[in-house]
Amino acid sequence: MSDNRTLFGDRYIEHPWILIHLDNAPEKVLDFGCGASPLTYQACHFCKELVAVDLQDAKQRAMPNLTVLKGDILNPDFQLGAHGYDVILNCSTMEHVGIAGRYGVEVEDLEADLKVMCKLGGLLKPGGQMLITIPVGMDRIVRPYHRIYGERLKDLLHGWEVIEQKFYIKDKGVDIYRKATRKEAVEHEPTDKYYGLGMFVLEVE
């Protein structure tokens, strides 16, 4: 029996979850890896100032409180402006970091995801939070597209306190996400076209 699971429905879960967590109207937000996602535009309605950054030219709608920057945050010459963000949005981005062949990455660095997490932690105000969504399942890299986090999830979250976490997976033969435990999510088997979802509210330890 073929495995017909896909990623259909992932954004319908991730985006509302992030917007709900912006309901406290943070003053300054960083959107890491914004691309052309509608989430950036939507998030602008929940904060005073939003800075969106991407490796490539990000096609975003103009908003009076939106600044879009192109660059690599690991490049010491790249300036993100004044630090001290209340919230960092990190939606479906970490899985691409450091994997060559897509999104402008030319030189592969499979430790770049851990370096970025450390860098982002230094951009938050004391008590600030990161809202992050990532693929979960048995550890796997599907080149040139993404990484899936299983055991590596512990490394990714090192130095962070998990304030809240939610997981969704699809059972084989059912192309609909359901809630799952962390153990279920990180131990289930993904495919080239499907993975589970992990969503976290994080604060620097």
SULKA-V978541 format. One line per field, one symbol per residue. phi: phi as a letter, one per 20 degrees, with the letter a starting at -180 (. if undefined). Layout:
# SULKA-V978541
phi=???
This chain:
# SULKA-V978541
phi=.feefcegnfffeffffffffefelffccddemfldfffffffgfdbfbcddcbfdfeecffcfddddcdrdfeffeedemffnefbdecelcgfefnefoblneddfbfdfffffffffffeefgnfcddccbfcqfgaddfeeadddcffgfffefndeeebbccccdfgncecfcfbeffgfedeeecfdbbfddccdccff
